[in-house]
Amino acid sequence: MAIGTIILIALVGIVIIGAIALIVVGMRDSTREEDPLQARLAEFAARGETASLEEIELSQPISERVFLPFARKLGDFVTKFTPQNALQSTERRIELAGNPRGLEPATFWAIRFLLAILLAGAMLFVMNNPRVKWDWTRKVLIVGGSVAFGFYLPDMYLTSVIQRRQKAVRRSMPDALDLLTICVEAGLGFDGAMQKVYEKWDNQLSMAFGRVIKEIQLGKLRREALRDMADRVGIPEMTSFVAAVIQSEQLGVSMARVLRIQADQMRIKRRQQAEEEAHKAPVKMLIPMALLIFPSICIVLMTPAFLRLMHSSLKGILGF
C-alpha cells in the first residue's frame, strides 16, 4: 500500500473521529441536573476518602475535561460572528427537538462550522495527491460541495429529530388524553393527572407534561406553562388541546368532558393520518420498483430469449 494512501486513510479517520467527538459533546446528556464536580465530591465523601481537587477533576471522563471545554470555547467564538436572529432561530429549533442532550445554539453552530472545515480540508488533501488529475473547476465544485454538506448536515439531523419528536407526540396524544380523562374522572386535578402521565410513561409527551409540572411548581401559571409546552412541541394538535384546556378552565366547563372530546378528536386525526400514509405507500413503492425490481425482472425474463436469439438463424440478420 502506498504511503499516500495510508496518509489519506489516516486523515479521513481523524476527520471522522473529530466529527463524532464533536457530535457526542454537543449531544451530551442533559438529564443530569447536578454538577459533575459536586457529584465526584459527594462520591469521594461517601467513600470516606480524601482527595485533592486535581484528582477529582482527573477522575472525570475526557469528554468533560477536554472536548466539552473546547466545544464551549469554539461555540463562544462562533457566536461572535453569528447573527442574533440565527441564534434565536436555532434555539427555537432545539426546543422543538426536545433539547436533545443539552445542545446549545453556540455549540450547534460550532459543530456546523468545524464539520464544514474538516470536510473541506479532507477534500483538499485528497486533491493534492499527484494521482488525482482534476481541473480547477472540478476541484472548486468538490470543495464547495464538501463545505455545504458539512455545514448543513447537522441542520438536517436536527430537522429529522424535530420531525421524529412531533410524530411521536402526535401518536401518543390520544392514549395520554384517555389516561388524563380517567384520572380526572377518578377525582384527581388536572395537575395530578399530568403527574400520573409523567410517572406511568416514558416518551416525549410525558416528558413535556413533566416539564409543565415542574414549571407550575416553580410558580408559573398553568395556562402559561401549557402555552409554552405547545410552543415547544409545535404541532396543531397540541395547540388545540392547550387552547381547549385553558378555555374550559376559564369558563368553568367540565374538564373530564373536554378531555374526552379532545381524545376522540385526536384519535380520529391519528386514524386519518394513518390512512393518508397508507395512500402514499403505492406512490413511494414506484421508485424501488422502477429502479430495482423491474430491471431484475427484465433480466430474468429476457436473458433466455436473448441467448436463444444469439444461437438462432437470425444472428447474422441482427448483426450479433
Secondary structure, DSSP 8 states (H G I E B T S, - for coil): --HHHHHHHHHHHHHHHHHHHHHHHHT------S-HHHHHHHHHHHHT----HHHHHHTS-HIIIIIHHHHHHHHHHHHHTS-HHHHHHHHHHHHHTT-GGG--HHHHHHHHHHHHHHHHHHHHHHHTSTT----HHHHHHHHHHHHHHHHHHHHHHHHHHHHHHHHHHHHHHHHHHHHHHHHHHTT--HHHHHHHHHHH--SHHHHHHHHHHHHHHTT--HHHHHHHHHHHH--HHHHHHHHHHHHHHHHT--HHHHHHHHHHHHHHHHHHHHHHHHHHHHHHHHHHIIIIIHHHHHHHHHHHHHHHHHTSTTHHHHT-
